[in-house]
């Protein structure tokens, strides 16, 4: 693949190819031609291994190179590839070896599933090496990170698709279809969040974190010690941004964030090992709940909650509200809708499931017919398959670098707002004005 692509030609070609794919019944989401997509993987912890397994379930994928600093995880991943009937991939165990992997001439795309601080440099290096890149979700540590991604894309034309699986959730895609068909009227307000009790992940095993801990406790806990903001905004924001046409005739313009006091992580440690344990003396900067409110160019508001320290069941607390109705999903607790003039009883919720037959997104119609598979209720497979399809066809990705930059920018902006006493801060325009002309790209067909 060429290391330098003219951006205008790439976008023009991608648009034509995408339209052709939409009209063809022979090209399906799940890959029906003989072309192979050659992939590399950076990071093979829990998430990276999950991505690898999903890609190994695809017949049109070759896995040629793996990078992981933990030798046992690297060997296990190589074994998985070999057991799938493929050739054992080359391993890269050094911390900086990712730079060797991404510059290989025999790769088309690279998945990134490392700790958050590595996502931007690895993604930038991948794009500059002329490869498609699919980083897992994260929140940026600085606004400069976001601009680094934008500049790498604009200089190379190589796509960056953040793997936000919640954009591919069945309910979220059906709601997106309903929004586009006008069932909610003019959108006014959205709510979302990442509400997930991570105490057992931030301290594992026991109250251990850092070197010697297992999984994300090796690195994620340090963010809770040193940062106070919405550290993980995209699970909630991604689907809402698609509904609100963010950076496509609309944009986020200002943000305010407020954090509660920090109590639960220290209390968790004390309850586990007592007040005399050294970790019980740690002062955590991250508030137990961080609430962010975003004002959009077209007058809508978006509220995001970050809630990872307190005991609670998981939820993304989605709300889409417009002039004609409202949808609310709180995981197993509620998935309900009310549409003015359409719901059978005034002012009473009705189950959302009854709307699937009429408003199932065509992507999910195909997925249900082909057989749902993969993690996160199938959304994990769909995000990976979407990336593979775009690499195979050499077309733009349905979540692009501008989406990625805008969504992850919430983290440093929320930190800035909280540090200034919950003062409003301005959202950078990463599109440099192109949001006024850009058209929606996500979920337009049943293909990807």
N, C-alpha and C positions, 0 to 999 in steps of 0.2 A: 504493500500500500504506500502511496506517495506520502512523503513527510510534509509536503506543503500543498494545500488545496486552496484555490481561490474561493473565498467565502461566498461571494455573490453567485458564482457558478455552482457551488455545492448546494446552496439553498434552492436555486432555480431547478437544478437537476433533481434534488430530493422531492420538491413539490410535484414535479411531473411524475416521478416514479411512484410517489404515494398515491396520486390520483389513479394511475394505471392499476395499482394494486387493489384499490377500492373497487374498480370495475371488474376485476378478474375473479372468477369463482375458483380458479385453479390455485391461487396463491392464498394460503390460509395461515392463521397465526402460528400453527404448530409445525410449519416447515415441511413442504412436500417435494422440494427439489433436492438434487444430489450434492449441491455445494456444501463444503465444510467451513465452519467458522472456527478459527484457530485462536485459542484463548490462553491467557496467563492469569494467575491469581496472586494477589499480594495480601498476606494475612490469612491464616488458616486456623483461627480459634473457632469458637462455636458458630459464629455467623459465617465466616469464610468457608468452613467445612459444609455448612448447610447450602450455601450457594454452589459449591463444587458438586455436591450430590445432585442438586437439581439440574445442573448443566450436564452431568454425566447421564441423566435420564433422557437426554436429547440426542437422537442418532446423528444429527448433523453437526455435532460439536467435537472438536479435538482439543485436548488439554495438553499443552506442550511445556509449560513452565510454571513452577510454584515457588513462591518466596515466603519464608516463615523463619523467624529467629529461634523458635523452639524446635529443636531437632526431632523430638518425639512426634510433635504435631505434623511436622514436615514429612516424616517417614509414613505416618498414618495416611496422610493425604495422597502421597505417591502410591501407597498400597491400594487405596480406593480407586485410583485411576487405572491401575494395572488390573485389578479384579473386574473392572468393567469391560475388559477385553481390549483396552487401548494400550499403547506403548507407555512405559514408565516415563513420566515427565522429568525434566531436569530440575534439580532443586537448588535454591539460592538461600543459604542460611544466614548470610551476613546482614547487619542492620542497614547498610547502604547498598546491598546487592540488588535492591529493586531497580536501581538505575541501569544495571546490566540487563535485567529482565525486560524492561520496557523498550530497550533499544534493539531487541532481537528483530531480525528481518522477517521471521516466519510467524509473527503474531498479528492478528487483526484487531483484537480488543483485550482489555484488561479489567478485571474486577478488583476493587479495593475494599478490604474489610479489616483494616488495622485500627489501632486506637486513634481517637479523633484528631490528635495533633499531627498525625502523619497523612491525613486524607488530602489536604490541599497540596503539599509538596509532591506527593505521589501522583495525584491527578494531573497536576501541571506537567510533571515530567512525562507522563503517558501521552498527553496531548501533544507536547512538543516533540515527542518521538514518532508522531504520525499515527497514533492508535486511538480508536474509540476507547472511552473510559467510563466505567460504571462504579462510582464510589458508593458505599453504603451510607446510610443517613448519619448526620451529625449536626452539631451547631458550631459555627465558626468561633474562633477565639478573638478575631479582630476583623474589622471591615476590610483591612488590606488583603486578608485571605480571599475575600469575595472578589475584589478587583483583580487579584492574581489569576483567579479562574477565568474571569471575563477576558482579560488581556491575552491569556494563553489561547483561548478559543478564537478570538478575533484575529490573532496573528497566524493561526494554523488552520482554522476551519474544522478542526477535529472535535466531534461532539463529546459532551460530558452529560451523562444521564444519572442523576442521583436515584438510587434504588428505593424510592419511597413506596413501600408496598401498600400502605393504606389508601393511596390513590386508586389501587386496583381492587379494594374491597367490594364485594357484591353490592351492598347497600349504597356505598358511596357512588358507585358508577351508575346505579339506577337513579339516584337522586340527581346526579349531574345531568342525566338524560331528561329528567322531569324539569329541571331548571331551564335547560335549553329549549324545551317545548313550552315554557311559560306557565307551568302549573302553579308556581309560587308567586307569579306576578313579578313585579320589580323587586329585586332583592334589597333588603334593608340592613340585615344584621346576621352575623354568624358567630358561633361559639365552638370551641374545640379545646383539646388539651392532651397532655400526656400524664395520665393519672395512674401510676404504677408503683406499688410498694417494692422498692429496690434495696431495702435494708439487707436482705440476705445475699444480694449480689455485690453490694458495695463492701461488705465484710464477709470474706469467705476463704477458708473455714473459720468459724467462730467470729471473732472481731478482727481478724487479720486483713491487712490490705497492703498493697505495694509488692515489692519483690518477695516471692515465695507464696503469694496468695494464688487462688485459682480464678481463671476467667477474667472478667472485667474488673474485679477487685484489684488487679495488678495496677490499673491506671485510672479507672473511672472515679474512684473515691477522692483522688487528689483534686478533681474539679469541684467536688462538694466542699472541700476544705478551703479552696482559694478563690472561688467565684460565687457571685450572687446575682443570678439572673435566670432566664429560661434557657437551660442548657441543652434542651432537646425538643425543639419546637415543631419539627416538620411532620411528625405523625398526625398531628391535628391540623396544621396549617395547609399542608399540601392539598388535600381534598377540598378544603374551603377556598383556597386560592384558585383552583380550577373552576369552581362554581362562580366566583366573583370576577373571572377574567383578568386576574392580576398580571400586569405587564402585557396585556392584550386588550387595549381600550380602557384599561383601568390600572391603577397602581396604588401601593401603600405609601402614604405620604408622611405620617407622623406616628409616633409610638410613645406610650407611657407605660411604665411597669412599677409594680409595688410588691415588695416581699414581706412576708410575715417574719416574726422572730424564728430563730433556729433552735429547736429543742429535741426533736425526735431522734436524730442520729446519736447524740450523746446519751440520751435516755436508753436507747437500744443497747449501747455498749455497757452501760451500768447494769442493766437488767441481765445481761449475758455473763459478765465477769466481775462486776462490782466496781465501786468508786476508786479503788486503789490501783486498778490496771492503768498503765501509761496511756493507753488510747482514750481512757475516760477523761483525760485532761485536754483533749483536742478541742479547739474552738472552730466549729464549722461555720463558714461564711454563708453558705447557701441557705436561704430562708426555706422553711418547710413547705410553703406554698408561694409561688410567684404568679401574679396575675398581670397580664399584659393586655392593653387595649390599643388597637391599631385603627387609625382613621384613613379611609381610602379616598382617592381622588374624586370618585363619583358620589361620595357622601355616605357610603356604608361604613359600618364598624365591625371589627372582628375582635373577639375576646379569646385569649389563650391562657390556659392554666398549666403550670408545671408543678406536679405534686408527686414526688418520688420518695419522700422520707417518712410518711405517715402510714399506719396500717389501714389498708383499704383494698377492695377488689379492683381489678383493672377496668379502666374506661377511657375513651377518648372524648366523652361528653359532647358529641356533635349536635349542633343546632343550625338549621338553615331557616331563616325567616324572611318572608316577603309580604307584599301587599295583598296576596291572595291565600297565604297559608304558611304552615310551619311544619318542619320535620325535626324529630329529636331521637337520638340513639344513645343510650347508656348501657352498652353491652347487653347482658342477660336481663337487666332490670327493665329496660323499655326500648322498643323500636317502633315509634308511633308517628302518626301524621294527622294533620287537620288541614283540609282544604276548603276554603270558604265557597259555599255553593255546590260543593261536590261531595263532601263528607255527609253521611246519612243523617247525623244529628248535629245541631248547632252546638258549638263550644264543647264538643266531646271528641277526645282522641279516638282514633281507630288504628288497628294493627297495620303496620307498613307492609307486611307480607302479602296482603291481598292485592297490592299494586304491581308485584313482580310480573304476573302474566302479561300485563299491558306495557310495562315500562322497564322490563329487563333490558339492560344494556346489551347491544348485539355482541360485544366481546364475550360477555358472560353467557349469552345464548350459545355461542360456539363452544365455549369452555365446558358448559354443562353437557352438550352433545358429545364432545370428544372424551369427557371424563375428567372431573376435577381432581387435581393432584397438587402436591407440594405443601409447604408450611403456610401458616397464617391463613388457613381456610382456602388455600389456592392462590391468594394474592402474591405470595412469595414466588410461586412459579411464574405467574403472569408477568411480574416485573422483569424477571430474568429472561423470559422468552421474548418479551418486547425488545430488550436490548440486543439479544442474539439476532432477531429478525432484522433490526435496523443495521447491524453490522453486516449481515449477509447481503442486504439489498443496497448498502451504501447510501442510506437516506438519513435525514435528521431524526433524532430521537423524540419521543412524545413528551418527555420531561427534559428540558434543555438546560444549558449552562445559566441562562438568565433566571429560570425557575430556581435552580440550585442556589445561586448566589443570593437571591431575594429571601428565600426561606431560611437559609442558615444565618443570614444577617440579623435575624431577630435576637440571637444570643448576645452578641456584643452590644447591640443597641439597647437591649433590656438591662444589661449590666450598667451601661452609661446612665440610663434613666434613673435606676435605683440609686446609683452613687450620687446623683444630683437631686435627691429627695423626691423621686418620682416625677421629675420634670419631663415635658415633652422633648423628644429628639427627632430630628428629621431623618427620613428614610432616603438613602442614596438612590438615584435613578440609574440602575445598572444598564438600562437599555439606551441611555443617552437620548431620550426623547422618542425612541422607536415604539414605545408602548402605545402611542397614539395611532400607529398604523398596523401594528402586529395583530394577527388573527389567532384565535384559539388553535391549539395543536393537539391537546390531549383528548383521547377517547372519541375521536371523530368517526371511527369505523369499527367493525368487528374484527379487525386484523391485529391491532396492537395498541 
